[in-house]
Amino acid sequence: MHAGLLRGLMEDRVRRIFDRIDSQPDALIIANGDDRHVDASFFYLFDAVGGAFEGDGLVARPDGTRTVLTSPLEAETAHNAAELDRSVEVRVCRSRADAVAALRDLVDAKASVGLNFRELTEERFGELRQALPGVRWVDASDAIQKARRVKDADEIERIERAGQIVSRVATEIPSLLRPGVTELDLAAELEYRMARAGASGRSFETIIGFGAHSAEPHFAPGAARLERGNTVVCDFGALHRRYVSDLTRPFYLGPEDPEMRRVHATVLDAQNAALAVLRAGARPSEVHRAAQTVIDASPWKGHFTHRLGHSIGLSVHDGLSLNLETTDPLEPGETVTIEPGIYLPGRGGVRIEDDVLVTASGYRFLTTAPREYLGPAN
């Protein structure tokens, strides 16, 4: 992206957050913890594609300018990113004392400061309070979440590319299904093929379930071997320039199971019913109910056991939940999953999940893998 365009894009994201904070703080701080607690919002406001940035921080101001505080570990990556975004300053902190001094230089001693409390560890908050004892802290979590829900063109392009990667790999799965392959074998193969197709990593731990295991929505793959007559559920995602995709497809290793084929058809009907009402202005509860109604009218009422979907972006679960309780209207530019399922304990399950972009008039698929009943013979 051209440097001027990136600068404007990043400044706009900062302003979107500040516009949503009622108390209008003087600054916003994003403070990362260790590798398990790196706040994705750091990368929403600083487009550094490489590097982990553990323990690093970012100070944003209402005019859109930002300062990144980083250790020497990511200094080169940070400076390279700043070359394309001239409204961000990079300060390399070689010690905790350096970081504290930088914070005190950047933030007025009596300022009000927004924090993303949903992603902030208690340890990091303690460090911030010690560094800035006179500051008034403001919870900016809702504002950050709402700003991130609606994607700009650059974000949509990255999510769509991640969707293209998983869609391509999904078309190759039937050729990988043979008796004796293990769930772990298949998971490793899908992750390898995503990397070959251009992914920089996986979005989450790949879910593979054979037979009865496919009836557990978040099953962790193990040593179970594929047998004839099994249903297979593959739920996997690709990471592209820090943005994610999330795709689920069921497959079948013959002979055909007539009931599971009918289950598949019902789940597909449920997904299509949800998509038919998906549009800007629709309530997530309304979209979920459309799918739920189809399944409740089938012989498998009560076997759809989770929400219909969620938003995706820098995180796999990026703030929004499509369930019966969520009533805030959807907005153009939101990217969500639509993933109804039917699960028959001890038998098998079917889930069909796609990533879609919400538009003013409806939606656009960001994943395009076939949704019909598929197995090796197809």
C-alpha angles and dihedrals in degrees: 000000000000112000094239093050092049092049091052092046094052093045090051091053090053092050091048089059096045091048089059097050109093096204095050101222122208093239143002123225124199108194120189124208127197123317091288093052107044106139111232088211087072087070092042086065100032118042100213106145098187131049133052100244092202112182092005127127146206130212115202128189130205092255090063098255118131141190121210118207109203139166122241088262092077099023096113093046091048094049091048091052091047090055088069095041110050094180091071125078123203122213118185112215115198095187141016088258089057090052093049091049090049092051092050090050093050101040124054113239092241098036127129111239131194120222133188094235093177090067101029120104120223089240093056092045089053090053091050093049090050092049094045106028097165097051124113109225122219126194106238095169097111093045092051093047093049093047092050094048094072110062127213123222094270092053092047091051091053094047091048091051090051087050092052090054095054092042091056093048091047090060089058096053098088089060089056097054113101133138113277100026110128128228089245091050091055094045091052091047093052092050091048091050092048089054091048089051092054107274117143090209144321122295093224140341106307115248117216122168128177124200113326089005089067088069091068107080097208099034117160111225118246142163097301112132125225115253132189112271093032126136112221125205118195118187113176143141142202129224117221121177088337094307123111145219128202122199133169126190131171120218134185133219104206156273089089118249106215094204094050089049089056090047089053091051091050093050090049090050089050092051091049091049090054092047090051091065097034111114141117108293094029117121117239088231089058092051092048091048091054091059094039091054092057093050093043089055091055130079087261100066110153094029096096097089108171143048118288095244151310141231120273133200129108085358130039089234099038102178109286125091120198101212140119092275099054111090105160106118118251118249131215109268098035114132115210143164122241107201120158118174144180119212125193109190113230090012114057145274143239127211126170114193131179136172115234138180116229112229134183091260101032132299146305125222115242091182120052109180115137113274100197128105104289139180138153092285091061 
